[in-house]
């Protein structure tokens, strides 16, 4: 996924041309606040508990990999057509 910190509001914008989920969060990338906001935003958009999400890679990058426990790939692709999923 591709994250835009200080993006105005917390939202999943959609899927980019490269198949990455595009996410905006209000907070600045300081002390992990943006990462926590990203996980909360994705959890809300996917209708799952935030505790089911794990930041796999990209804690200090705008490009991140997140794992969602208990959600099938087809469910994510149905919610966000064009999303590329797979192993981290």
N, C-alpha and C positions, 0 to 999 in steps of 0.2 A: 504494500500500500504506500501511497505518497501522502505525506501530512503537511499541511500548511498551518504553522503556529501563528497566533495573532490574526486569525482569519476572520474575525468579526463575530462569528457564532459557532457553536459546536454542531457540526452536521456532517453526514456522509453525503458528499456531493454527487457521487456516481462512480462510474468506471471509466478510466482513461483509455486512450487508444492503445496503450500497451497492456491492457488487461489488469491494471493496478486499481485498487479501490482508492478513491480520492476522498480525503477526510480533512475538514477544517476544524480547528479548535481556537477558542478565544485566548487562552493563556499563552504566555511566553515560555520558551523551552528552558526553564530554569528549575533546578532541583527536582527533576522528574515530573513536574506539574503537567507538562504537555503530554507526556506518556500516559499518565493516569487519566487525563481528559480524553485521550484517544481511545483508551480501553472502555471507558464509560460510554462514550459516544457510539462506538461500534456495538457494544452490548445492548444499548437501547434500540439501535436500528435493527439489530438481529433478533430482538426480543428474547434475550437470554440474560442470566445474571452476570454481572461483571466478574464474579469469582471464577467463571468458566473460561475466561480469556487469559492467555499468557503471552507476554511479549517475548518472542523467540529470538529476534535479532533486530538491531537498529536502535538501541536505546539512545544513542547520541547522533542519530541520523534522521533525515526527513523521510527516508525510505525504510519501512519497517516490515517485519514478518510477525504475524500474530496467529496463534493457535486458538481455536474455539473448541472446547471439549464438549462432546455430545451432539455436535451439529454435523450433518452429512454434507459433503461437497455439493450434492444436487440441490440441497436447500439454500445454500449460499448463492449458487448460480441462478436459481429461480428468483431469488430476491434481487440480485444484481447481475443481470444478463451481461455477458462479455467478460465476467470476472475470471481471471486465471487462478486456479487453485492447485495445490500440490504440496509435496513435502518441502520442508524448510531446508 
